[in-house]
Amino acid sequence: MKIYLASANLEDIRWAAHRRLIDGVLTTHALVGAEEPDDSRELLSEICRVSNGPVLVSVHALTSADVYRDARELAKLSDNVIVQIPFVEDVVDSIYRLSVDGVRVAATLVFSAAQALLAARAGARAVVIPMDDLDAAGRDAGAVLRELRGVLDGSGSEADVIALNPRTASQFGACAAAGADGIAVTTDVLRSLLVHPLTDRGIDRFLRELSRRHATWTVV
């Protein structure tokens, strides 16, 4: 299973990549615009250089012709790029054309097994499922993910399932247990995954033991 950092902040990406905590990066227009509103292509190129692996980059279009053109340009940034395209009827043909051209596509805003199956049939190499949106709609995000993964496996599809924005360690674990091929988390969530109250308690005990041992050595 791959872990993606949902960020466009180079400092955060370098921090996570240096520690081998991530396999790639997932960006959006909002994330890129918040970091570099004037030169997004240069920022995206630098993210591709810093990342250890795939970089999921969003198109800035919704009509078929514009999506196709934008995706082709984004794919030129790096061999690492996977172009994110919202899965709506008007762009299904663009997804197919891009896949034929060798451009890797991740279909976004996928919320059902039916959408995932159709996106994969159109040529998408991955489907991105926003966990937070499912939770906000009162859906069991883990159950949706399991159903989606099962349908893709049953159809023989090789499309990856990427769970986007689990908010807690338990949600992250549920996504992994449900069979996600990748999970995209924010920097704050990634940092939170490194800690646990019982780990903190164990470290306190470890430090007390070290302190007592040091005191014994000093007396001797």
C-alpha positions as CSV (number, residue, x, y, z in Angstrom):
1,M,0.0,0.0,0.0
2,K,1.3,3.5,-0.9
3,I,1.1,6.6,1.2
4,Y,0.7,9.9,-0.5
5,L,1.1,13.3,1.1
6,A,-1.8,15.6,0.2
7,S,0.2,18.8,0.0
8,A,1.9,21.3,-2.3
9,N,4.2,22.6,0.4
10,L,7.8,21.8,-0.5
11,E,9.1,21.9,3.0
12,D,6.5,19.4,4.1
13,I,7.1,17.2,1.1
14,R,10.9,17.2,1.7
15,W,10.3,16.4,5.4
16,A,8.1,13.4,4.6
17,A,10.2,12.2,1.6
18,H,13.5,12.4,3.5
19,R,12.1,10.2,6.3
20,R,10.7,7.7,3.7
21,L,7.2,8.2,5.1
22,I,5.6,8.6,1.7
23,D,5.5,7.0,-1.7
24,G,4.3,10.0,-3.6
25,V,2.3,13.3,-3.5
26,L,-1.3,14.2,-4.3
27,T,-2.0,17.9,-5.1
28,T,-5.0,20.0,-6.0
29,H,-5.5,23.4,-7.4
30,A,-6.4,24.8,-4.0
31,L,-3.2,23.4,-2.5
32,V,-1.0,24.6,-5.3
33,G,-2.6,28.0,-5.4
34,A,-2.1,28.5,-1.6
35,E,1.6,27.9,-2.0
36,E,2.4,29.6,-5.4
37,P,-0.5,31.4,-7.1
38,D,1.7,32.9,-9.8
39,D,3.7,30.0,-11.1
40,S,2.0,26.7,-10.5
41,R,3.9,24.8,-13.2
42,E,7.3,25.6,-11.7
43,L,6.0,24.5,-8.2
44,L,4.6,21.3,-9.7
45,S,7.9,20.6,-11.5
46,E,9.8,21.1,-8.2
47,I,7.3,18.8,-6.4
48,C,8.0,16.1,-9.0
49,R,11.8,16.5,-8.4
50,V,11.4,16.3,-4.6
51,S,8.9,13.4,-4.5
52,N,10.1,9.9,-4.2
53,G,7.4,8.6,-6.5
54,P,4.1,9.4,-8.3
55,V,2.7,12.9,-8.2
56,L,-1.1,13.2,-8.7
57,V,-1.8,16.6,-10.4
58,S,-5.3,18.0,-11.1
59,V,-6.5,19.3,-14.4
60,H,-8.0,22.8,-14.4
61,A,-10.9,22.0,-16.8
62,L,-14.2,20.2,-17.1
63,T,-15.0,20.1,-20.8
64,S,-13.7,17.2,-22.8
65,A,-11.4,19.1,-25.2
66,D,-9.9,21.3,-22.4
67,V,-9.4,18.3,-20.1
68,Y,-7.5,16.4,-22.8
69,R,-5.3,19.4,-23.6
70,D,-4.6,20.3,-20.0
71,A,-3.8,16.7,-19.1
72,R,-1.4,16.3,-22.0
73,E,0.5,19.4,-20.8
74,L,0.6,18.3,-17.2
75,A,1.9,14.9,-18.2
76,K,4.9,16.7,-19.8
77,L,6.1,17.9,-16.4
78,S,7.5,14.6,-15.4
79,D,7.3,10.9,-15.9
80,N,6.1,10.8,-12.3
81,V,2.8,12.6,-13.1
82,I,-0.6,11.0,-12.8
83,V,-3.3,13.4,-14.0
84,Q,-6.3,13.7,-11.8
85,I,-9.6,14.2,-13.7
86,P,-13.1,14.5,-12.1
87,F,-15.2,11.6,-13.2
88,V,-18.1,13.1,-15.0
89,E,-19.8,12.0,-18.3
90,D,-18.4,14.8,-20.4
91,V,-14.8,13.6,-19.9
92,V,-15.1,9.9,-20.2
93,D,-13.9,10.0,-23.8
94,S,-10.9,12.2,-22.7
95,I,-9.9,9.6,-20.1
96,Y,-9.9,6.9,-22.8
97,R,-8.0,9.0,-25.3
98,L,-5.4,9.9,-22.7
99,S,-4.9,6.3,-21.7
100,V,-4.4,5.3,-25.3
101,D,-1.8,8.1,-25.5
102,G,0.0,6.7,-22.5
103,V,-1.0,9.4,-20.0
104,R,-1.8,7.9,-16.6
105,V,-5.1,9.1,-15.3
106,A,-6.7,9.0,-11.8
107,A,-10.4,9.5,-11.8
108,T,-11.4,11.7,-8.8
109,L,-14.7,12.4,-7.0
110,V,-15.6,8.7,-7.2
111,F,-18.0,7.6,-4.5
112,S,-19.5,4.3,-5.7
113,A,-18.4,0.9,-7.0
114,A,-20.3,1.6,-10.2
115,Q,-18.4,4.8,-10.8
116,A,-15.1,3.1,-10.1
117,L,-15.8,0.2,-12.5
118,L,-16.8,2.6,-15.3
119,A,-13.8,4.8,-14.7
120,A,-11.5,1.8,-14.9
121,R,-13.2,0.6,-18.1
122,A,-12.6,4.1,-19.5
123,G,-8.9,3.7,-18.9
124,A,-8.3,5.2,-15.5
125,R,-5.3,3.7,-13.7
126,A,-6.6,4.8,-10.3
127,V,-9.8,6.0,-8.7
128,V,-9.7,8.5,-5.8
129,I,-12.4,8.3,-3.1
130,P,-12.7,11.3,-0.7
131,M,-13.3,9.6,2.7
132,D,-14.2,12.9,4.4
133,D,-17.0,13.6,1.9
134,L,-18.5,10.1,2.4
135,D,-18.3,10.6,6.2
136,A,-20.0,14.0,5.9
137,A,-22.8,12.5,3.8
138,G,-23.4,9.9,6.6
139,R,-22.0,7.0,4.6
140,D,-19.8,4.3,6.0
141,A,-16.6,5.2,4.1
142,G,-14.9,1.9,5.0
143,A,-17.8,-0.2,3.7
144,V,-17.9,1.8,0.5
145,L,-14.2,1.3,0.1
146,R,-14.5,-2.5,0.6
147,E,-17.3,-2.8,-1.8
148,L,-15.5,-0.8,-4.4
149,R,-12.3,-2.8,-4.0
150,G,-14.3,-6.0,-4.3
151,V,-16.0,-5.0,-7.5
152,L,-12.8,-3.9,-9.2
153,D,-11.1,-7.2,-8.1
154,G,-14.0,-9.2,-9.4
155,S,-13.9,-7.5,-12.7
156,G,-10.2,-8.2,-13.1
157,S,-9.4,-4.5,-13.1
158,E,-5.9,-3.4,-12.2
159,A,-7.0,0.1,-11.2
160,D,-5.7,1.3,-7.9
161,V,-8.0,2.6,-5.2
162,I,-6.8,5.7,-3.4
163,A,-8.5,6.8,-0.2
164,L,-8.3,10.5,0.2
165,N,-8.3,12.4,3.5
166,P,-8.9,10.0,6.3
167,R,-8.8,12.2,9.4
168,T,-7.6,9.9,12.2
169,A,-5.3,7.0,12.7
170,S,-8.3,4.7,13.1
171,Q,-9.8,5.9,9.8
172,F,-6.4,5.4,8.2
173,G,-6.3,1.8,9.5
174,A,-9.8,1.2,8.3
175,C,-8.8,2.3,4.8
176,A,-5.8,0.0,4.8
177,A,-7.9,-2.9,6.1
178,A,-10.6,-2.3,3.5
179,G,-8.0,-2.9,0.8
180,A,-6.9,0.6,-0.4
181,D,-3.9,0.5,-2.7
182,G,-3.0,4.0,-1.6
183,I,-4.0,6.5,1.1
184,A,-3.5,10.3,0.8
185,V,-3.2,12.2,4.0
186,T,-2.4,15.8,5.0
187,T,0.8,16.7,6.7
188,D,-1.0,17.1,10.1
189,V,-2.6,13.7,9.8
190,L,0.7,12.1,8.8
191,R,2.5,13.5,11.8
192,S,-0.4,12.4,14.0
193,L,0.1,8.8,12.8
194,L,3.6,8.8,14.3
195,V,2.3,9.2,17.8
196,H,0.2,7.3,20.3
197,P,-0.6,7.9,23.9
198,L,0.7,4.5,24.9
199,T,3.9,5.2,23.0
200,D,4.3,8.4,25.0
201,R,3.7,6.5,28.2
202,G,6.2,3.9,27.3
203,I,8.8,6.6,26.5
204,D,8.3,8.2,29.9
205,R,8.8,4.8,31.5
206,F,11.9,4.2,29.4
207,L,13.4,7.6,30.4
208,R,12.7,6.9,34.1
209,E,14.5,3.6,33.8
210,L,17.4,5.3,32.0
211,S,17.6,7.9,34.7
212,R,17.7,5.3,37.5
213,R,20.3,3.3,35.7
214,H,22.4,6.4,35.2
215,A,22.1,7.2,38.9
216,T,23.3,3.7,39.8
217,W,26.3,4.0,37.5
218,T,27.1,7.4,39.0
219,V,27.1,5.9,42.6
220,V,29.3,3.0,41.6
